[in-house]
Amino acid sequence: MKSKISQIILIIVFAIDLFLIFTNKIDLRFFTKPLLIPILILMYFSRVKSEKTQLNLFFISGLVLSFFGDLFLLFKWGFLPGLGSFLVAHLFYIISFKKKLQKPISEIWPIILSIYASILFVFLFPYLKEMKIPVTIYAIVIATMMYNAIKTHNRNLIIGALLFLISDTLLSINLFLKPLLILNLMVMITYIAAQWFLVKGMISDEKN
């Protein structure tokens, strides 16, 4: 019951946040965006408790760092702290995935993910300036997260990691190439959907 209430609250707050993006009332997002991840954390805790499964502290740490990443990115000076928070969050997600039962996957996946990271970097390279090294490290880490999500063979974790990959790709284009309203909206939609699928995936994995 608590989980369903949390999901309803999440949908309402998220809809308001998207509306604020659409109407360019960015200052008011201080009252919406920082609430999204705490609601997901509450959902995770309530589902774990109701289904009597074990808490994954690494995953929770990733969610908490995602909250700080969201918070930092609301400030003009907060890009690097935000990037750092999400970088460490992805590392915690990778650890939480690696602690799950992992099965062999096709050797083509590392090649595909390496090609993706390389193409994105080459595409953005002329616009990155002093951000070349941080963005390169971030691209490697999120590709690694995607790889480890695939190895779990958990559909929800794979979808969540893929949506995170898409969200961060759109965010990179929006930040370094051309800021567009549609990109801002798509970044948030794919980002929150990614976190929601990761929460769902961790619960289903623990349950199984």
Long-range contacts (C-beta under 8 A, 24 or more apart in sequence): 2-42, 2-46, 2-50, 3-43, 3-46, 3-47, 3-50, 6-39, 6-40, 6-42, 6-43, 6-46, 7-43, 9-39, 10-36, 10-39, 10-40, 10-43, 10-192, 10-196, 13-39, 14-188, 14-192, 17-188, 18-185, 18-188, 18-189, 21-181, 21-184, 21-185, 21-188, 22-181, 22-185, 24-181, 26-74, 29-74, 30-74, 33-70, 33-71, 33-74, 34-67, 34-70, 34-71, 34-74, 36-70, 36-192, 36-195, 37-63, 37-64, 37-66, 37-67, 37-70, 37-195, 38-67, 40-195, 40-196, 40-199, 41-67, 43-199, 44-199, 44-202, 44-203, 47-199, 47-203, 48-203, 48-206, 51-203, 51-206, 51-207, 53-203, 53-206, 53-207, 54-206, 56-96, 56-99, 56-202, 56-206, 58-92, 58-93, 58-95, 58-96, 58-99, 59-92, 59-93, 59-96, 59-198, 59-202, 61-89, 61-92, 62-89, 62-90, 62-92, 62-93, 62-96, 63-89, 63-195, 63-199, 65-89, 65-92, 66-195, 79-175, 80-134, 83-134, 83-138, 86-138, 87-137, 87-138, 87-141, 90-141, 90-142, 90-144, 90-145, 90-164, 91-141, 93-145, 93-161, 93-198, 94-141, 94-144, 94-145, 94-148, 96-202, 97-145, 97-148, 97-149, 97-151, 97-152, 97-157, 98-148, 100-152, 100-154, 100-205, 101-152, 102-148, 102-151, 102-152, 102-153, 103-151, 103-152, 103-153, 104-151, 105-150, 105-151, 105-153, 109-147, 109-150, 110-147, 113-143, 113-146, 113-147, 114-143, 116-143, 116-165, 117-143, 120-169, 120-172, 124-172, 124-173, 124-176, 124-177, 127-176, 127-177, 128-176, 131-176, 135-172, 138-168, 142-168, 152-201, 152-205, 154-201, 154-204, 154-205, 155-201, 156-197, 156-198, 156-200, 156-201, 156-204, 157-197, 157-198, 157-201, 157-202, 157-205, 158-201, 159-197, 159-201, 160-193, 160-194, 160-195, 160-196, 160-197, 160-198, 160-200, 160-201, 161-194, 161-198, 162-194, 163-190, 163-191, 163-193, 163-194, 163-197, 164-190, 164-191, 164-194, 164-195, 164-198, 166-190, 166-194, 167-191, 167-194
